[in-house]
Amino acid sequence: MTRGNLRNCLASPLPRHSLDIAGALHCRASTPLPVQNPFVHIPAKVDYGMRALLALVERGEPATAEELAEAQGLPPKFLGAVLNDLRRSGLVVSRRGSEGGYCLARPATHVTVADVMRSLDGPLAEVRGLRPEATQYSGAAEHLQDVWVAVRAGLRRVLDTVTLEDVVRGKLPRPVAKLIEDPDAWVPRR
C-alpha cells in the first residue's frame, strides 16, 4: 500500500468510534488484515485520559500535563489536549501559578470510568450514529434493537459503577470483580 493510498483510506468517512489503522488498511489492502471490533474500541484519547486521571488521583495534588505524561509515559502534547477536553467537560479544573496544574473537579469516588469515556468519546454505545433506543428494525431483525439496548446496559453496569478511586485502589465493585474472575473473560475470540 502506498502512502497516498493510506492517506486516502484514512480520510474515508468511517464512524467516529471505528477509525483504527488496521481498519483503514483493510479498506484498501489486497490481503485483508484482522480488524478489531470497532464498536467496543477504547480510543487512545480515552485510555490516556483515564491514565492521567488515575495518576492525578494517586498523586493527591495538582499536576501539570507534563508531569502526568511523564508519570504514565504518554505524549505530553496530546495529553494536554485530552486534559483540556476533560476541563471543558467539567471533570478537571486547572489552576495557574507555582502551585498550579490540573486537579479533579470532584472527588475520585464520584467520577466513573463512564464519565471519562462519555466526556472524551461520546455515548457508550451507538448504532450507525444513533443511540440504541432510536434504532428501528422490521422483519427478521425486529428484535435487534433489544440486543443493542442490552449491550449498552451491560456496558453501563460496569462503566457506570467503577470509579477512579476503585481503579487506583484495585478494589472493583463485586459484580465487576466477578466478571474478571471468570477465566473465559481473559480468552480472546474472533
N, C-alpha and C positions, 0 to 999 in steps of 0.2 A: 504494500500500500504506500502510495506516495504521500508526502507531507501535505500536498494540495488536497488529495482525497480525504485525508484525515480531517483537515480543516473544514472541508465541505460537509463531511459527515457530522462533525461536532456542531456545526452551525444548523444542521437539520432540526426541524421542530420536534422535540421529544418532550414528554411530560416532565415537569419540574422535578418530580421525585425519581425519575428513571435515568437521568443522564449519568452514565459512567463510561469509562474508557472502553471496557470490554464490550458494552452495548454499542458504543459508537463505532468501534472497529468491526463488530458483527454486521452492521448495516451495509458495509461496502466490501468486506473481505470475502475472498473467494472460498476460503475454508472457514466455516462458522467457528467462532470462539465460544467457550462456555460463557453464558450470560447469567449473572446473578438475578434473583427475583427483584425487579426494580421497585416493587411496591412495599417491600419490607427492607428498604435500604436506609441505613443510617449515614447521612452525608457527613463529610469531613467537618463541615461547619457545626453540626450538632455534636459530633464527637469532641472536637476541640473546645467548644463552648462548655460542654459537661466537664471535661478535664480541667479547664481553667477554673470553673466554679468550685469544683471539688478541692483544687489546690488552695483556693481562696478560703474555703471553709476550714481546711486543715491549718492554714496559716493563722487564722483568727484575727487578722488586722488587714488594713488596706494594702493593696499591692498594685504595682504598675503592670501594664500589659507585658512589658519586657520581663519583669520578674516572674510572672505567671508562665510566660512562654518558656523561659529557661527552666523553671521547675518541672515542666511537662515535656520538654524537648519539642516545642511547637514553633512554627514560623511566626515571629513577632508581628510582622506587618499584617498578616492575615488574621491573627488572633486579635489585634487591635480593632479590626473591622467587625469581628464577631462580638467583641465586648461592647462596641458602640451599638450594635443591634440589640444586645441584651439590655443596655442602658435605655434605649428608646422604648423597649417593651416593658420597662419598669422592674426588671429583675435585679439589676445592679444600679448603683449610683456611683458617680465619680467625684472625687474631691481634688482640688488643686493644692499646691503647696508642698513643703518638705515632708509633711505627714500625709500627703495625698495618695491617690490611687483609686482603684475600684474596690467596692465592698458590696455585700449583698444588701438589697433594699429591704429585705425581711429575713427573719431567722431561717437557718438552713432546714429546720424542722417543718417549715411552711412553704418550701419550694420543692416541687416534684419534678421527676425526670420529664413528665409530660409537659409541665410548664415551660421547661427549657426547649423541648422539641417544638412545641407549638410556636414559641416566640421566634425561633430561628428558621423553621421549615414549614409552618402552617399546620393544618389539621393532621391528626394522626393517621387517618385513612381517607383516601379519595378513590373514586372510580371514574376514570376519564375526566378528572377535574371536578366531579360532583361529590357531594357528601353522600354516604351510602343511603340515607333515607330519601334522597332526592332521585335515586335511580328508579326506573320503571321497566319491567320486562313483561313479555307475554309468551304464551305457548309453553314449550318445554322449559324455558328459563324463568317462568313466572315467579318462582320462589327463590331466585338467585339473590334478590335484594336481602332476604333474610340472612343468607350466608355472609354477605358483606357487612351487614349491621352486627352480626355475631363476631366477625373478625375485629371490628372496631371495639366492641365491648371487651373482647379478650385483651386487646392492647391497653385499653383503659384500666382494666383490672390489675394490670402490672404497673404501667407507667404512671397512673394517677395515684398509686399508693406508695411508691418508693420515693423517698425524699433524699435530698443531698446528704443530710445527716445520716440516713440509713446506709448510704453507699460508703461514706467516709468511715463509719464505724464498722462496716462489714456485717451489719445486722439487718438483713432484709425482712420485711413482714413475712410471717409464717406461710401464708398461701403462696407467696412468690418463692420463698426458700424451698418449699415442697416441689415446685416445678423443676428447679435445677438439681434436686436430689435424684430425680429420675434419670438413670443412665442414658436412656433414649434421648433425653433433651440435648445431650452433647454429641449425638451422632448426626453428621451432615447427611442430607438427602438431596437428590437432584430433583 
